[in-house]
């Protein structure tokens, strides 16, 4: 089993807990005092691309993991000559071929183009309480950076202030808060995507969204995710709230109306309840039926007025992967997000995350194969977003290249949440009267932050950029978590530009599978990416024969 490093001396980063391939700790805590690479990047921005202590140190890669199949075993190819994808008014002159001139803007969509300044989007942030607590940071940060954010499933159903009449939603304050927070700073880049599961469909969320927001919303249907093979879960610690959720039609475990359970809860033997969503498509037993039913559902949503519709699928087997691609193709969906096993932003069962589903690289390799099959048949290929353990700029490059030219965005779940936590903790120190409202955990700055600075303008590398964007007077309304998000996105953007410049690719459309090497033969066989010792070898022989 591959063991990932807990610290990187060159960057000065340390993981509090056991790290996974993404570089995040297995358990990412909102009160964390640092300092993994994502945590540090939220404060220092693009400075985290480089080793520390310049002028007093040298550095060398200390641990290249090439065994086993995974994104870690893919290497980024570099080239010593050429240039591709230069923008208008740029030439192949060395003065033009510099990494700041690399365009990382992306777009997706069939009928309506949705633009993104950086090719990332968030994972679905739904009824988990951590999403609600830090939503202002997440949503404003995404809007300021210009990338899409997803409101996940069940937000309406768990909202005690929402109201239903005849089983259909008539009031949804939490859902409205989430949408309007993003739209406040939306400037034409990014998007607000709202996800629907079985319960959301029953509650009439689609009709409610269309009536209130029209084409400002991208509607996303959900087939699953990489964290689990069942519906979404949250944990509640209040008996009356658990009963409220059961009355709303959710599966609540244990049953809060059971008198034995009630006695156990009062005795503190039971301290919480798990709310579960339902499995979809349990009354369908064939791919043909799923296909025809899905197409009918999309037709109905189009009649409601939705021009932009996406689909999210999980780490299921190859038949379901192919079915999702085929459905997205046939229905002209704007985006298909494909999520590999197995991380979660909520309360996914732990051993299900450990042992269920198709790992990301395996799933994404087949995604390319199936998309290519459709293209070769002359059929429409959907725009793809890949998810499953991504947090760094090298992850973005590798995933885009692996499924090029179909991949338009990389979906990140846990990583972009870290700036929200961190910024809120810091803001709570400077505004102790608002600490509870901010969900800040700290009473004073930890040494890991003091080593960077002692006042906000010094702590956040993105502070001045955000102020320049919104204006000095508006800065008082921007959560520190959104400013931290801006710093993290800037690091990803600059790092991606550098990788692309080294590959001589100056826009995203020019990235292709030839920009990758497989570090071992197992990964080469799995992905179709050439083994590192074979890639370019025929050309090498030709050169030697010149």
BASEDO-876349 format. One line per field, with one value per residue (C-alpha): residue number from 0; y, z, x. Coordinates in steps of 0.001 Angstrom, whole numbers, plus 500000, padded with zeros to 6 digits. Layout:
i: [NUM	...]
yy: [Y	...]
zz: [Z	...]
xx: [X	...]
! end
This chain:
i: [0	1	2	3	4	5	6	7	8	9	10	11	12	13	14	15	16	17	18	19	20	21	22	23	24	25	26	27	28	29	30	31	32	33	34	35	36	37	38	39	40	41	42	43	44	45	46	47	48	49	50	51	52	53	54	55	56	57	58	59	60	61	62	63	64	65	66	67	68	69	70	71	72	73	74	75	76	77	78	79	80	81	82	83	84	85	86	87	88	89	90	91	92	93	94	95	96	97	98	99	100	101	102	103	104	105	106	107	108	109	110	111	112	113	114	115	116	117	118	119	120	121	122	123	124	125	126	127	128	129	130	131	132	133	134	135	136	137	138	139	140	141	142	143	144	145	146	147	148	149	150	151	152	153	154	155	156	157	158	159	160	161	162	163	164	165	166	167	168	169	170	171	172	173	174	175	176	177	178	179	180	181	182	183	184	185	186	187	188	189	190	191	192	193	194	195	196	197	198	199	200	201	202	203	204	205	206	207	208	209	210	211	212	213	214	215	216	217	218	219	220	221	222	223	224	225	226	227	228	229	230	231	232	233	234	235	236	237	238	239	240	241	242	243	244	245	246	247	248	249	250	251	252	253	254	255	256	257	258	259	260	261	262	263	264	265	266	267	268	269	270	271	272	273	274	275	276	277	278	279	280	281	282	283	284	285	286	287	288	289	290	291	292	293	294	295	296	297	298	299	300	301	302	303	304	305	306	307	308	309	310	311	312	313	314	315	316	317	318	319	320	321	322	323	324	325	326	327	328	329	330	331	332	333	334	335	336	337	338	339	340	341	342	343	344	345	346	347	348	349	350	351	352	353	354	355	356	357	358	359	360	361	362	363	364	365	366	367	368	369	370	371	372	373	374	375	376	377	378	379	380	381	382	383	384	385	386	387	388	389	390	391	392	393	394	395	396	397	398	399	400	401	402	403	404	405	406	407	408	409	410	411	412	413	414	415	416	417	418	419	420	421	422	423	424	425	426	427	428	429	430	431	432	433	434	435	436	437	438	439	440	441	442	443	444	445	446	447	448	449	450	451	452	453	454	455	456	457	458	459	460	461	462	463	464	465	466	467	468	469	470	471	472	473	474	475	476	477	478	479	480	481	482	483	484	485	486	487	488	489	490	491	492	493	494	495	496	497	498	499	500	501	502	503	504	505	506	507	508	509	510	511	512	513	514	515	516	517	518	519	520	521	522	523	524	525	526	527	528	529	530	531	532	533	534	535	536	537	538	539	540	541	542	543	544	545]
yy: [500000	503430	505700	509413	511840	513788	516698	518494	520251	522134	523842	523849	521984	519410	517241	516989	513524	510778	512331	510843	511208	514651	515941	516598	514852	511869	513807	517542	519526	523016	524111	522958	525182	524051	523453	521274	522666	523743	525425	527338	528238	529886	532459	532682	532136	531539	531824	528206	527114	527524	526075	528171	530048	531149	532302	530138	526728	524376	521756	518460	516138	513739	511142	510265	507608	505565	502246	501358	502752	506251	509883	509969	507618	509964	512374	515650	515677	518629	519784	521649	523375	524551	526433	525692	527571	531097	533757	536526	539020	536607	534974	532184	534797	534034	537371	536153	532537	533224	531531	534646	534587	531089	531241	528962	530170	527392	527098	524437	524111	523296	525929	528481	528959	529051	530568	529944	531925	528840	525266	524161	523878	522898	519603	519566	521362	520377	519660	519023	521618	522540	523722	525928	527350	528491	529109	532851	532175	529380	531188	534663	533149	531192	534273	536486	533857	533166	529423	527371	526303	523554	523690	520038	517896	518167	521833	522513	519352	519892	523607	524057	527436	526049	525530	522996	522987	519809	518311	521105	523784	527284	528850	527958	530593	528580	527682	531299	532488	530223	531296	535001	534993	533788	536085	539141	539061	537081	538932	536587	533953	530836	529649	528582	524938	523426	519656	517541	514042	511967	514076	517369	516159	515186	518566	520431	522180	522497	524390	526616	527498	528264	530470	532443	532498	531398	530882	532115	528519	525391	522409	519241	515783	513387	509724	509373	510358	508902	508764	506241	503934	505152	508489	511469	511509	514062	513627	515483	515598	516984	514607	517098	517941	514216	513901	516929	515236	511984	513914	515472	511964	511133	507851	508582	506030	505087	505859	508997	508038	504661	504861	502664	504964	508005	506525	505687	509230	510739	508449	509603	506042	507367	510840	511353	510345	509765	511162	509304	510072	507457	505444	506589	504378	501441	500747	500496	497291	497904	500376	500914	501931	504313	505871	506447	507627	510027	511516	512032	513769	516103	516885	517821	520093	521758	522448	524105	526486	525109	525733	524536	521070	518883	515376	514118	510436	508463	505715	503030	500297	500695	500054	502918	505164	504458	504996	508394	509490	508239	509979	513243	512991	512203	514941	517666	518206	521070	519121	515627	515346	511944	511355	508653	506921	507869	511149	512914	516360	515000	511926	509146	505757	505365	501784	502499	505265	502835	499844	500891	502102	502563	504583	507895	507038	503835	505593	508551	506370	504626	508006	508957	505626	505866	509526	508672	505831	508223	510727	508063	507214	510849	511374	514344	514097	515863	518341	516553	517518	515036	514656	512422	513535	516674	519586	520838	522354	519178	517273	519727	519403	515608	515149	517591	515899	512363	512979	515663	517138	516372	517640	521253	521456	519674	519243	519715	518753	519038	521227	524540	524231	524661	528391	528922	527332	529024	532483	532230	531194	534169	536609	535432	536421	539974	540191	538323	539700	537941	534776	532607	533899	533320	529791	530665	528330	530392	532986	533990	533429	530228	530430	528955	532121	534538	533263	534763	537973	539676	541716	540710	542669	540973	537488	537136	537316	537862	540817	543633	541820	541310	544922	546087	543932	544988	548390	549483	550264	546813	544932	545072	542731	540153	537225	536388	532876	534258	536157	532936	531184	533840	533170	529422	529808	532175	529558	526906	529260	530294	526733	525466	528195	527097	523421	524389	526687	523898	521629	524458	524635	528169	527447	524600	523360	522583	520166	516534	513048	513370	515741	512798	509899	506752	506149	502397	499772	499088	502703	502664	499597	501070	504485	504020	506711	505504	504135	506727	504712	504160	507622	509310	506451	505982	509671	509372	506633	508793	511700	509513	508414	511973]
zz: [500000	499044	502005	501243	502928	505908	505342	502614	503901	500640	500871	504654	504698	507209	507324	510689	509891	507379	503891	500801	497154	496936	499601	502011	505335	505405	507905	507179	510269	510113	513178	511728	512558	509503	507501	504433	500980	500338	503761	503147	499575	500873	502632	500507	497054	494240	496587	497518	494062	495118	497792	500896	502067	498658	498724	501733	500399	497453	496911	495194	494695	497592	496790	493331	493731	490550	491826	491543	489244	490003	489006	491036	488470	485564	484684	482799	479518	478718	475320	474268	471215	469623	470754	470416	471136	471285	471568	469164	468519	469985	467980	468639	469613	473052	474319	473723	474809	478538	481100	482041	478435	478874	478759	481275	480586	479878	478848	478548	477320	474261	473793	476201	476807	480472	480971	483751	484428	485735	484758	488130	489856	493360	494326	495485	498817	499971	503250	505200	507963	507181	503762	505331	507951	505499	502438	502258	501912	499403	497201	497251	496704	493676	492245	492730	491185	488372	488566	489070	492484	493112	495632	496525	497204	500030	500906	500747	502571	505655	505988	508954	507571	504179	503511	501375	500174	498719	498806	496721	497902	498333	500439	500535	502410	502702	499020	498117	500440	498725	495229	495964	497822	494672	492340	494386	492941	489763	486784	483881	484752	486709	487491	490267	489764	491833	492256	492565	493956	494528	497406	495647	492584	494705	496448	493144	493431	489645	489200	492171	490728	487285	488613	490835	488991	485411	483320	486068	487296	485877	487034	487841	488083	490377	489755	492521	493675	494420	498194	498513	496777	498633	499074	500989	504773	507517	511279	513658	517421	518170	518614	517375	514313	513580	513740	511487	508891	509139	508691	505590	504177	504792	506098	509644	511545	514267	514125	516270	516911	518392	522157	522923	520857	522606	526013	524846	523539	526849	528655	526237	525015	521603	520851	517176	514218	510602	507879	504553	501062	498871	496106	492680	489845	492090	489913	486733	485817	482410	480719	477956	480498	482235	478905	477764	481209	481511	478090	479056	482306	480403	477919	480797	482314	478941	478806	482217	480661	481654	478923	480954	482517	483787	485182	488054	488207	490620	490734	489339	486908	483239	482033	484136	483045	479407	480058	481661	478712	476231	478061	478301	474593	473466	475607	474732	478380	479150	481423	482764	486027	486623	490203	491089	494475	497248	499200	500721	501924	504239	506337	503857	505576	506094	504956	501929	500967	501532	499654	497228	493688	490783	491569	489781	487276	486201	485804	483944	481590	480515	480236	477517	475754	475718	474646	471817	470774	470472	468541	466123	465438	464613	467710	470035	472926	476164	477893	480823	484354	486245	490030	492538	494806	493102	494965	493096	489750	488579	489248	487040	484172	484331	484416	481557	479460	480251	478824	476291	474351	476223	479705	480325	484135	487112	490015	493490	496574	499806	498748	498039	501335	503279	502471	503844	507192	507469	506562	509002	511819	511145	510773	514098	515822	514459	515077	518350	518665	515388	515981	516583	513484	511456	512869	513777	516164	517222	519959	518798	515747	515882	515258	511797	510818	512800	510851	507789	509251	512090	510285	507439	504649	505512	506049	502795	499530	497701	499807	497463	494359	495903	497086	493596	492224	494575	495794	499192	500591	499654	501346	504657	503142	501832	504211	504858	503641	500188	500174	501133	498279	495921	497064	496626	493148	492164	493142	491109	488138	488098	488648	485808	483509	484309	483584	480314	479244	479882	477665	475082	475313	475593	475878	477333	473974	472890	475781	474681	475869	474401	477264	479705	480416	482403	485160	485192	482800	484896	484522	480828	480229	482224	480562	477102	477989	476762	479259	480084	478401	475231	474696	471779	471348	467629	467002	469019	466707	463695	465164	465747	462110	460763]
xx: [500000	501319	502054	501837	504211	502911	505248	507142	510218	510761	507372	507197	503894	502676	499571	497888	496543	497170	497308	495693	496697	495088	497490	494606	494341	492003	489881	489878	488813	487317	489321	492660	495645	497588	499399	498879	499611	496015	495802	499027	498039	494869	497051	500189	498715	501196	504167	503384	504501	508120	510445	510906	513985	515202	518813	519560	518656	518560	515896	515317	512365	512540	509921	508653	505955	505696	504395	500720	498042	496799	497119	500330	501908	501205	503996	503611	505519	507770	508977	512098	510652	507414	504331	500615	497430	498782	496145	495286	498101	500671	503443	505921	508480	510030	508749	505186	505681	505760	503530	501480	500223	498753	494946	493248	489719	487271	483654	480990	477440	475392	472694	474187	477907	478951	482394	484912	488087	489837	488905	487587	484225	483201	481686	478089	477712	474269	472520	475715	475843	479428	478252	475599	477985	480635	478487	479163	482887	482407	479880	481408	484843	483631	481896	484950	487228	484782	484163	480973	479712	477151	474323	473934	470911	468355	468888	465158	464119	466268	465496	463168	462100	461065	457368	455512	451903	450427	453902	455453	457847	456414	459168	462874	464906	468126	468164	467478	470268	472750	471795	471641	474967	476687	474753	475735	479264	478635	480131	479460	482048	481165	477661	475348	474340	471525	471399	468250	467778	464634	463318	464091	462201	459200	459297	459037	462402	462780	459504	460331	463745	462400	459619	461990	465334	464735	467846	470190	470322	471939	469896	471844	470316	472143	472869	475407	478863	482251	481881	479080	476663	473556	471793	473108	473320	473502	473712	471397	471585	468133	465178	462593	464658	465008	461221	460848	463037	461108	457878	459432	459647	463295	464684	465877	467921	467177	463467	462955	459323	460243	459611	462645	464838	463357	464234	467754	468168	467056	469513	472266	472850	471819	473163	472412	470287	471297	469062	469292	468056	466444	468013	466940	465647	464735	461694	463796	465592	467180	469493	466948	464331	466756	467656	464072	462954	465874	465235	461578	462635	464936	462173	459877	462548	463071	459334	459608	462136	465538	468089	471087	470981	473815	474191	476339	477247	479359	481947	479674	480693	481451	477901	476542	479413	478604	474899	475531	477675	475074	472209	474150	474928	471384	469809	472342	473227	475555	477887	478479	480411	482028	483155	485678	485868	486174	486110	483152	482181	479512	478762	479431	479889	483640	484135	481952	484375	487239	485875	483138	483389	485786	488941	489295	492019	490298	486942	488412	490452	487255	485529	487993	487525	483729	483688	486077	483781	480838	482922	484135	480480	479794	477672	477592	480074	479088	481359	482977	483949	486117	486051	487779	490629	491943	493526	496610	497515	499271	496044	494150	496618	496747	492978	492365	495051	493881	490406	491292	489623	486409	487302	486272	486405	487923	485518	487028	485066	487018	489962	488165	486314	489570	489923	486417	487246	490607	489372	486473	488805	491057	488171	486767	490009	489804	486038	485409	481861	480990	482987	479946	478164	481319	481674	485241	487042	490064	490405	493872	496028	498075	501797	501321	499419	501588	504577	502874	501475	499641	496960	494610	496280	499557	498130	496175	498095	494805	493651	494633	493414	489999	489885	490786	487974	485157	486334	487592	484144	482810	485670	483812	481206	483673	484293	487923	487145	486329	489632	491416	489602	490922	494487	494099	492595	495396	497973	496161	495846	499491	500708	498526	499854	503399	502718	501036	503853	506357	504288	504200	500398	499076	495371	493333	492076	495648	496276	496141	497050	500548	501285	501309	503655	502867	505391	504828	503492	500403	499284	500201	498048	495170	495094	496577	499132	502562	505053	507687	510485	508449	506964	508698	511155	510393	511044	514229	515489	514624	516583	519601	519418	519427]
! end
